[in-house]
Amino acid sequence: MTEASDDTARVWELIDKIGFCMLTTQGGGVLRARPMSAYADRSQNAVYFLTDVASHKDEEIARSPNVCLAFADSKGQKYVSISGTAEIQNDREKIRDLWATPAKAWWDSAEDPTIRILKVIPSSAEYWDSPGTVISYIKMAAAAVSSARPDLGDNAKVTM
């Protein structure tokens, strides 16, 4: 396995492990972010979300499909930023496949006709994978005393 494929695999692992992200869209000349429950599918090079037909995301994505997904596990000091292209789909089978507990907070069942799929195809990603908060603080304190830069884990930019 090459380093690039290792980095790509790590991006998908982190997305899957963290599970929630901030989805940033463009609308009305401003950027807007909101929390979303993500469903990663590496085999399709896609990240899926359930969304509502009445949300503003649909309109924003129709006008400007470029989005950013920001995943954060602050306790574990693991972060992923994904740039990609989004589209809204009305794939009823995929909705049923993705139906899980978080969706029940918004809809009564997977058969609700207002549910849509938001599909994001990543074009690039960057991740930061630190050994954890305590170790990171120890390394930062040691670096501050020694005037050296701390090694806070792995960071890579990945073409998806």
Rosetta blueprint (number, residue, H / E / L):
1 M L
2 T L
3 E H
4 A H
5 S H
6 D H
7 D H
8 T H
9 A H
10 R H
11 V H
12 W H
13 E H
14 L H
15 I H
16 D H
17 K H
18 I H
19 G L
20 F E
21 C E
22 M E
23 L E
24 T E
25 T E
26 Q E
27 G E
28 G L
29 G L
30 V E
31 L E
32 R E
33 A E
34 R E
35 P E
36 M E
37 S E
38 A L
39 Y E
40 A E
41 D E
42 R H
43 S H
44 Q H
45 N L
46 A E
47 V E
48 Y E
49 F E
50 L E
51 T E
52 D E
53 V L
54 A L
55 S L
56 H H
57 K H
58 D H
59 E H
60 E H
61 I H
62 A H
63 R H
64 S L
65 P L
66 N E
67 V E
68 C E
69 L E
70 A E
71 F E
72 A E
73 D E
74 S L
75 K L
76 G L
77 Q L
78 K E
79 Y E
80 V E
81 S E
82 I E
83 S E
84 G E
85 T E
86 A E
87 E E
88 I E
89 Q E
90 N L
91 D L
92 R H
93 E H
94 K H
95 I H
96 R H
97 D H
98 L H
99 W L
100 A L
101 T H
102 P H
103 A H
104 K H
105 A H
106 W L
107 W L
108 D L
109 S L
110 A L
111 E L
112 D L
113 P L
114 T L
115 I E
116 R E
117 I E
118 L E
119 K E
120 V E
121 I E
122 P E
123 S E
124 S E
125 A E
126 E E
127 Y E
128 W E
129 D E
130 S L
131 P L
132 G L
133 T H
134 V H
135 I H
136 S H
137 Y H
138 I H
139 K H
140 M H
141 A H
142 A H
143 A H
144 A H
145 V H
146 S H
147 S L
148 A L
149 R L
150 P L
151 D L
152 L L
153 G L
154 D E
155 N E
156 A E
157 K E
158 V E
159 T E
160 M L
